[in-house]
Amino acid sequence: MWPTLISIGPIDIHSFGVLLFLGFFLGAFKLWQKAKEAGWEETAVMDGWLIAGAGAVITGRLGYILFYPEVFGGSWYKMIFLTKFPGLSAETAWLGGLIILLVWGFKQKLNFWTWFEAVVAAVLLVEIMAHLGSLLAGADRLAETIRVAGLVLVYGLLNFWEKRYRTLNLKEGVLAAAYLILTGVLSFGLGWRQSQPYQWWGVGLAVAGGLILWFRSGITIKAPVKKLPSRKKRGFDYV
């Protein structure tokens, strides 16, 4: 399932790892471009990206151990040596990396929504390459092919919408919401090929994106309150 390219002692280099690293590099370049455009300190942004990458690997591995304990049979050796016994939970890796990046942006006092959208563009590239690696590694070919194609389409749509951003007069954060909604719908749709947790994960992403879209668009379902015209009181008029 994990084609080995090079094996040196306890260290194996797999095709999935190579593509994941390539995605991490492309994501870093995308985030660096965003930082340069926004006038952020590029070194600090890259430091945050590296820390988030390490955190994502750790949380992804912990999630994989938690969800698939039978793979390791209680062996700490198998749990620790990721290169020899590969396996990451995409969901916990994504969640861990995203939280670290958002907290990092908050610590650097960056505009939250602008930073969120920059992070989304970078993370999406990592997702595309990671799922391409899963496809080449022999995972569910139909599901992974659809997922890769869907993520590429989402990336193209976000870039297209970003170019029209100013003409549509939208607030920052709308693109991040669109990313969550679209990837959530994709995960929900592919849940029938994989497992029910993927469907719930997709629902969670779509709901989170919908809430952000509602919050940032200013749309409300509350009916406007009409004020009655006031009249000047006279004499003993206490009404």
VOBA-1610 file (N, C-alpha, C; in pm, whole numbers, padded with zeros to 5 digits, always signed):
BEGIN
Met+00082-00121+00000Met+00000+00000+00000Met+00085+00126+00000Trp+00208+00115+00051Trp+00295+00233+00058Trp+00423+00203-00021Pro+00425+00224-00152Pro+00543+00192-00232Pro+00669+00256-00174Thr+00769+00174-00147Thr+00895+00221-00090Thr+00991+00258-00202Leu+01043+00380-00195Leu+01139+00425-00295Leu+01281+00394-00253Ile+01313+00425-00125Ile+01447+00403-00071Ile+01433+00346+00070Ser+01516+00247+00105Ser+01514+00189+00239Ser+01655+00190+00295Ile+01673+00261+00410Ile+01803+00268+00477Ile+01781+00232+00623Gly+01811+00108+00661Gly+01791+00064+00799Gly+01645+00078+00838Pro+01619+00146+00951Pro+01480+00164+00995Pro+01406+00275+00922Ile+01475+00339+00828Ile+01416+00453+00756Ile+01378+00412+00615Asp+01251+00423+00585Asp+01201+00400+00450Asp+01143+00530+00395Ile+01174+00558+00270Ile+01118+00676+00204Ile+01012+00628+00107His+00887+00671+00130His+00774+00626+00051His+00729+00736-00046Ser+00660+00693-00151Ser+00609+00789-00249Ser+00512+00888-00185Phe+00432+00841-00088Phe+00339+00930-00020Phe+00414+01040+00054Gly+00522+01003+00123Gly+00601+01102+00197Gly+00664+01205+00106Val+00710+01161-00010Val+00773+01253-00105Val+00670+01355-00154Leu+00552+01309-00190Leu+00449+01401-00239Leu+00396+01491-00127Leu+00389+01438-00006Leu+00347+01520+00107Leu+00448+01632+00132Phe+00577+01599+00124Phe+00681+01701+00140Phe+00672+01804+00028Leu+00646+01759-00093Leu+00633+01852-00206Leu+00514+01945-00183Gly+00404+01891-00132Gly+00288+01974-00101Gly+00319+02074+00008Phe+00396+02032+00107Phe+00436+02123+00215Phe+00521+02237+00161Phe+00609+02205+00066Phe+00694+02307+00003Phe+00610+02404-00080Leu+00517+02351-00159Leu+00431+02437-00240Leu+00343+02526-00152Gly+00293+02468-00042Gly+00214+02547+00051Gly+00294+02659+00114Ala+00420+02628+00147Ala+00508+02730+00205Ala+00531+02844+00107Phe+00550+02809-00020Phe+00572+02912-00122Phe+00448+02999-00139Lys+00330+02935-00137Lys+00204+03009-00149Lys+00186+03104-00031Leu+00214+03056+00089Leu+00198+03139+00208Leu+00300+03253+00208Trp+00420+03226+00159Trp+00522+03331+00148Trp+00475+03440+00052Gln+00413+03401-00060Gln+00359+03499-00154Gln+00252+03586-00087Lys+00163+03522-00012Lys+00058+03595+00058Lys+00117+03691+00160Ala+00220+03645+00230Ala+00285+03729+00331Ala+00349+03852+00267Lys+00410+03830+00152Lys+00475+03940+00081Lys+00372+04042+00034Glu+00259+03994-00017Glu+00154+04084-00064Glu+00093+04164+00050Ala+00078+04099+00166Ala+00013+04164+00280Ala+00109+04249+00362Gly+00239+04238+00334Gly+00337+04315+00409Gly+00370+04257+00545Trp+00348+04125+00563Trp+00382+04061+00689Trp+00530+04028+00694Glu+00579+04004+00813Glu+00719+03963+00828Glu+00733+03819+00777Glu+00803+03803+00667Glu+00808+03674+00598Glu+00876+03566+00681Thr+00981+03604+00754Thr+01052+03505+00837Thr+00961+03449+00945Ala+00884+03535+01009Ala+00792+03490+01114Ala+00684+03399+01057Val+00635+03432+00938Val+00532+03350+00874Val+00585+03211+00841Met+00708+03205+00788Met+00768+03076+00756Met+00798+02994+00881Asp+00836+03062+00989Asp+00857+02991+01116Asp+00726+02927+01162Gly+00618+03001+01151Gly+00488+02947+01189Gly+00448+02829+01103Trp+00480+02836+00973Trp+00448+02727+00882Trp+00525+02600+00919Leu+00653+02615+00952Leu+00734+02499+00991Leu+00683+02436+01120Ile+00651+02520+01218Ile+00600+02469+01346Ile+00466+02398+01325Ala+00381+02457+01242Ala+00251+02396+01214Ala+00268+02263+01141Gly+00368+02256+01052Gly+00394+02131+00981Gly+00434+02019+01076Ala+00524+02052+01169Ala+00566+01953+01269Ala+00448+01913+01358Gly+00369+02012+01397Gly+00252+01983+01481Gly+00149+01897+01408Ala+00133+01922+01278Ala+00037+01844+01200Ala+00079+01697+01190Val+00209+01674+01174Val+00259+01536+01169Val+00233+01465+01302Ile+00258+01535+01412Ile+00238+01475+01545Ile+00090+01444+01569Thr+00003+01543+01545Thr-00140+01521+01568Thr-00197+01419+01469Gly-00144+01420+01346Gly-00189+01321+01248Gly-00151+01180+01288Arg-00030+01165+01342Arg+00015+01032+01387Arg-00065+00985+01509Leu-00087+01077+01603Leu-00166+01041+01722Leu-00308+01001+01683Gly-00365+01074+01588Gly-00499+01039+01541Gly-00502+00902+01475Tyr-00398+00872+01397Tyr-00391+00742+01329Tyr-00379+00629+01431Ile-00298+00650+01535Ile-00283+00549+01640Ile-00415+00529+01714Leu-00485+00639+01738Leu-00613+00633+01810Leu-00721+00562+01728Phe-00727+00591+01599Phe-00833+00535+01514Phe-00803+00394+01464Tyr-00672+00361+01451Tyr-00634+00229+01398Tyr-00533+00161+01489Pro-00569+00133+01614Pro-00473+00071+01707Pro-00432-00069+01666Glu-00518-00138+01590Glu-00486-00275+01551Glu-00366-00283+01457Val-00336-00172+01388Val-00222-00170+01296Val-00090-00187+01371Phe-00084-00136+01493Phe+00041-00134+01568Phe+00053-00248+01669Gly-00058-00308+01705Gly-00053-00421+01797Gly+00011-00388+01931Gly+00000-00264+01975Gly+00057-00224+02103Gly+00207-00203+02101Ser+00269-00205+01984Ser+00415-00189+01973Ser+00451-00041+01966Trp+00528+00006+02065Trp+00574+00145+02066Trp+00670+00170+01950Tyr+00745+00069+01913Tyr+00840+00082+01802Tyr+00766+00119+01674Lys+00656+00050+01648Lys+00578+00079+01528Lys+00511+00216+01535Met+00470+00254+01656Met+00404+00383+01672Met+00499+00499+01649Ile+00623+00484+01696Ile+00720+00594+01691Ile+00783+00607+01553Phe+00821+00495+01492Phe+00894+00502+01365Phe+00796+00521+01249Leu+00765+00648+01227Leu+00672+00685+01121Leu+00726+00648+00983Thr+00858+00657+00967Thr+00917+00629+00836Thr+00911+00481+00802Lys+00918+00396+00904Lys+00915+00251+00880Lys+00772+00199+00874Phe+00685+00257+00955Phe+00544+00215+00960Phe+00457+00339+00940Pro+00444+00384+00815Pro+00376+00511+00787Pro+00226+00504+00815Gly+00170+00622+00833Gly+00027+00633+00855Gly-00006+00760+00931Leu-00090+00843+00874Leu-00134+00967+00938Leu-00285+00979+00921Ser-00349+01037+01020Ser-00491+01071+01007Ser-00499+01209+00944Ala-00556+01215+00825Ala-00563+01343+00753Ala-00643+01446+00832Glu-00749+01401+00899Glu-00836+01494+00970Glu-00767+01557+01090Thr-00703+01474+01174Thr-00636+01529+01293Thr-00511+01609+01254Ala-00444+01569+01146Ala-00330+01647+01098Ala-00375+01784+01051Trp-00483+01786+00973Trp-00540+01912+00924Trp-00582+02001+01040Leu-00653+01943+01136Leu-00703+02021+01248Leu-00589+02075+01334Gly-00490+01990+01363Gly-00377+02035+01444Gly-00297+02145+01376Gly-00267+02126+01247Gly-00191+02226+01174Gly-00264+02358+01162Leu-00395+02352+01136Leu-00474+02474+01120Leu-00482+02552+01251Ile-00504+02482+01361Ile-00513+02550+01491Ile-00381+02619+01524Ile-00269+02550+01500Ile-00138+02609+01528Ile-00117+02734+01444Leu-00153+02729+01316Leu-00135+02844+01228Leu-00221+02962+01270Leu-00346+02936+01308Leu-00435+03044+01350Leu-00386+03107+01481Val-00341+03023+01573Val-00286+03075+01699Val-00159+03155+01672Trp-00077+03107+01580Trp+00047+03177+01545Trp+00015+03316+01488Gly-00083+03322+01399Gly-00123+03451+01344Gly-00174+03546+01450Phe-00248+03492+01547Phe-00298+03574+01658Phe-00182+03628+01741Lys-00082+03542+01765Lys+00035+03585+01843Lys+00115+03692+01770Gln+00115+03685+01636Gln+00187+03784+01556Gln+00103+03910+01531Lys-00019+03912+01585Lys-00110+04026+01573Lys-00145+04058+01427Leu-00167+03950+01350Leu-00209+03967+01211Leu-00362+03975+01207Asn-00413+04038+01101Asn-00558+04040+01082Asn-00608+03896+01068Phe-00699+03856+01157Phe-00738+03715+01165Phe-00792+03662+01033Trp-00886+03734+00973Trp-00954+03683+00854Trp-00863+03684+00733Thr-00777+03785+00720Thr-00681+03787+00610Thr-00582+03672+00623Trp-00537+03650+00746Trp-00444+03540+00773Trp-00512+03405+00748Phe-00636+03391+00790Phe-00711+03267+00771Phe-00719+03232+00623Glu-00749+03331+00540Glu-00760+03305+00396Glu-00626+03269+00334Ala-00519+03331+00382Ala-00386+03296+00332Ala-00350+03153+00370Val-00382+03115+00492Val-00355+02979+00541Val-00433+02876+00459Val-00559+02906+00431Val-00645+02815+00355Val-00584+02785+00218Ala-00535+02887+00150Ala-00476+02869+00017Ala-00354+02778+00024Ala-00273+02793+00129Ala-00153+02711+00145Ala-00187+02568+00183Val-00278+02553+00277Val-00317+02419+00325Val-00382+02338+00214Leu-00456+02404+00128Leu-00524+02335+00018Leu-00424+02267-00075Leu-00311+02331-00100Leu-00206+02271-00183Leu-00150+02146-00117Val-00132+02151+00014Val-00084+02033+00087Val-00185+01919+00075Glu-00312+01952+00088Glu-00417+01850+00078Glu-00416+01783-00059Ile-00402+01863-00164Ile-00402+01808-00300Ile-00289+01708-00317Met-00168+01746-00277Met-00053+01658-00294Met-00062+01536-00203Ala-00114+01553-00082Ala-00127+01440+00011Ala-00222+01335-00044His-00335+01379-00097His-00432+01282-00151His-00383+01224-00284Leu-00304+01299-00357Leu-00242+01242-00477Leu-00145+01132-00436Gly-00072+01155-00327Gly+00017+01052-00274Gly-00059+00929-00230Ser-00175+00949-00166Ser-00258+00835-00125Ser-00307+00757-00246Leu-00341+00829-00352Leu-00386+00763-00475Leu-00276+00676-00533Leu-00155+00730-00542Leu-00043+00655-00598Leu+00001+00542-00507Ala-00030+00556-00376Ala+00009+00452-00281Ala-00087+00335-00280Gly-00196+00345-00355Gly-00287+00233-00366Gly-00412+00242-00283Ala-00445+00361-00232Ala-00570+00377-00157Ala-00688+00364-00252Asp-00809+00379-00200Asp-00930+00369-00281Asp-00917+00460-00403Arg-00894+00399-00518Arg-00858+00477-00637Arg-00972+00569-00683Leu-01094+00519-00680Leu-01205+00602-00725Leu-01226+00721-00632Ala-01229+00693-00501Ala-01252+00800-00404Ala-01140+00903-00407Glu-01015+00857-00412Glu-00903+00950-00410Glu-00893+01029-00540Thr-00928+00966-00652Thr-00929+01038-00780Thr-01032+01151-00778Ile-01152+01119-00727Ile-01257+01221-00716Ile-01215+01331-00620Arg-01152+01291-00508Arg-01111+01390-00409Arg-01005+01484-00464Val-00904+01428-00531Val-00798+01512-00589Val-00856+01607-00692Ala-00942+01555-00781Ala-01004+01641-00882Ala-01090+01748-00817Gly-01163+01710-00712Gly-01248+01806-00642Gly-01167+01915-00574Leu-01057+01878-00511Leu-00973+01977-00443Leu-00906+02071-00542Val-00865+02017-00657Val-00808+02103-00762Val-00913+02203-00811Leu-01037+02157-00825Leu-01146+02246-00866Leu-01171+02354-00761Val-01169+02315-00633Val-01187+02413-00525Val-01076+02517-00529Tyr-00952+02472-00552Tyr-00839+02565-00559Tyr-00857+02663-00674Gly-00900+02612-00788Gly-00924+02700-00902Gly-01035+02800-00876Leu-01143+02755-00813Leu-01254+02845-00781Leu-01212+02954-00684Leu-01136+02917-00582Leu-01091+03017-00484Leu-01001+03121-00548Asn-00913+03077-00639Asn-00828+03173-00709Asn-00910+03265-00798Phe-01012+03209-00864Phe-01098+03289-00950Phe-01176+03391-00869Trp-01234+03346-00757Trp-01311+03437-00673Trp-01223+03543-00608Glu-01099+03506-00578Glu-01008+03603-00516Glu-00980+03719-00611Lys-00970+03690-00740Lys-00945+03796-00838Lys-01063+03893-00847Arg-01183+03843-00818Arg-01302+03929-00824Arg-01341+03981-00686Tyr-01254+03958-00592Tyr-01282+03989-00451Tyr-01324+04134-00431Arg-01242+04224-00483Arg-01265+04367-00459Arg-01388+04417-00534Thr-01413+04363-00653Thr-01529+04409-00730Thr-01660+04363-00665Leu-01656+04250-00594Leu-01776+04202-00526Leu-01795+04267-00390Asn-01693+04340-00343Asn-01701+04411-00216Asn-01733+04316-00099Leu-01662+04203-00094Leu-01684+04104+00012Leu-01585+04126+00125Lys-01624+04086+00244Lys-01536+04096+00360Lys-01436+03980+00359Glu-01321+04002+00427Glu-01226+03894+00443Glu-01291+03783+00524Gly-01258+03660+00488Gly-01314+03545+00556Gly-01413+03468+00472Val-01468+03533+00370Val-01567+03467+00284Val-01502+03355+00204Leu-01379+03376+00157Leu-01310+03271+00083Leu-01278+03152+00173Ala-01241+03179+00297Ala-01217+03070+00393Ala-01345+02991+00416Ala-01457+03063+00425Ala-01586+02996+00442Ala-01619+02909+00322Ala-01592+02962+00202Ala-01618+02885+00080Ala-01533+02758+00076Tyr-01409+02770+00120Tyr-01320+02653+00126Tyr-01377+02546+00218Leu-01421+02585+00336Leu-01476+02490+00432Leu-01603+02425+00380Ile-01689+02504+00319Ile-01816+02450+00267Ile-01790+02351+00153Leu-01706+02391+00057Leu-01682+02305-00059Leu-01610+02176-00023Thr-01507+02186+00060Thr-01436+02064+00101Thr-01524+01978+00193Gly-01611+02043+00270Gly-01704+01968+00354Gly-01803+01888+00271Val-01857+01952+00168Val-01950+01883+00078Val-01879+01768+00007Leu-01754+01789-00032Leu-01676+01684-00098Leu-01655+01565-00005Ser-01617+01592+00119Ser-01597+01483+00216Ser-01727+01409+00246Phe-01835+01484+00256Phe-01965+01422+00281Phe-02005+01332+00164Gly-01984+01381+00043Gly-02020+01302-00074Gly-01939+01175-00089Leu-01812+01179-00046Leu-01726+01062-00056Leu-01741+00968+00062Gly-01821+01008+00161Gly-01839+00924+00278Gly-01897+00787+00246Trp-01977+00779+00141Trp-02038+00651+00103Trp-01934+00553+00052Arg-01818+00605+00003Arg-01712+00518-00046Arg-01616+00477+00065Gln-01609+00557+00170Gln-01509+00533+00273Gln-01575+00489+00403Ser-01615+00580+00488Ser-01681+00541+00612Ser-01765+00657+00663Gln-01854+00627+00756Gln-01945+00729+00807Gln-01874+00847+00873Pro-01762+00825+00947Pro-01694+00941+01007Pro-01656+01048+00906Tyr-01626+01008+00781Tyr-01594+01107+00679Tyr-01715+01195+00650Gln-01834+01135+00655Gln-01954+01214+00631Gln-01975+01316+00743Trp-01957+01273+00868Trp-01973+01365+00979Trp-01866+01473+00976Trp-01745+01437+00935Trp-01638+01535+00920Trp-01678+01639+00816Gly-01732+01593+00705Gly-01777+01684+00600Gly-01888+01775+00647Val-01982+01720+00724Val-02091+01802+00778Val-02035+01910+00870Gly-01938+01873+00954Gly-01878+01970+01045Gly-01809+02084+00972Leu-01734+02050+00866Leu-01667+02153+00787Leu-01767+02246+00720Ala-01870+02187+00660Ala-01970+02268+00590Ala-02045+02360+00685Val-02080+02309+00803Val-02150+02391+00902Val-02061+02505+00950Ala-01934+02474+00977Ala-01840+02579+01020Ala-01826+02686+00912Gly-01814+02642+00787Gly-01805+02738+00677Gly-01931+02821+00663Gly-02047+02757+00681Gly-02173+02830+00673Gly-02186+02936+00781Leu-02143+02903+00902Leu-02148+02999+01012Leu-02056+03118+00986Ile-01937+03089+00934Ile-01843+03197+00902Ile-01900+03285+00792Leu-01958+03222+00689Leu-02018+03298+00579Leu-02131+03387+00629Trp-02215+03333+00716Trp-02325+03410+00774Trp-02273+03527+00856Phe-02168+03500+00935Phe-02112+03603+01022Phe-02045+03714+00942Arg-01969+03678+00840Arg-01892+03776+00765Arg-01975+03847+00658Ser-02083+03786+00614Ser-02165+03851+00511Ser-02264+03950+00569Gly-02290+03938+00700Gly-02383+04030+00765Gly-02528+03996+00741Ile-02553+03877+00684Ile-02692+03836+00658Ile-02757+03797+00790Thr-02880+03837+00809Thr-02951+03803+00932Thr-03095+03767+00899Ile-03152+03678+00982Ile-03292+03640+00961Ile-03384+03717+01054Lys-03326+03805+01134Lys-03406+03883+01227Lys-03477+03995+01152Ala-03606+04005+01171Ala-03685+04108+01102Ala-03650+04245+01156Pro-03635+04344+01070Pro-03604+04478+01118Pro-03717+04535+01202Val-03682+04605+01307Val-03780+04665+01397Val-03818+04802+01344Lys-03949+04821+01324Lys-03996+04950+01274Lys-04029+05041+01392Lys-03976+05159+01389Lys-04003+05255+01495Lys-04125+05340+01458Leu-04218+05347+01553Leu-04336+05431+01531Leu-04301+05577+01547Pro-04362+05661+01468Pro-04333+05805+01481Pro-04375+05857+01619Ser-04286+05928+01682Ser-04316+05981+01816Ser-04386+06117+01805Arg-04468+06148+01906Arg-04536+06277+01907Arg-04500+06351+02035Lys-04505+06476+02029Lys-04470+06558+02144Lys-04581+06557+02247Lys-04543+06528+02372Lys-04642+06525+02480Lys-04681+06668+02521Arg-04809+06680+02559Arg-04859+06813+02598Arg-04940+06803+02728Gly-04923+06897+02815Gly-05003+06907+02937Gly-04997+06781+03020Phe-05120+06721+03045Phe-05131+06601+03127Phe-05131+06473+03043Asp-05067+06476+02928Asp-05061+06360+02839Asp-04949+06268+02887Tyr-04985+06155+02955Tyr-04884+06062+03006Tyr-04879+05933+02925Val-04952+05927+02816Val-04957+05805+02736Val-04829+05792+02654
//
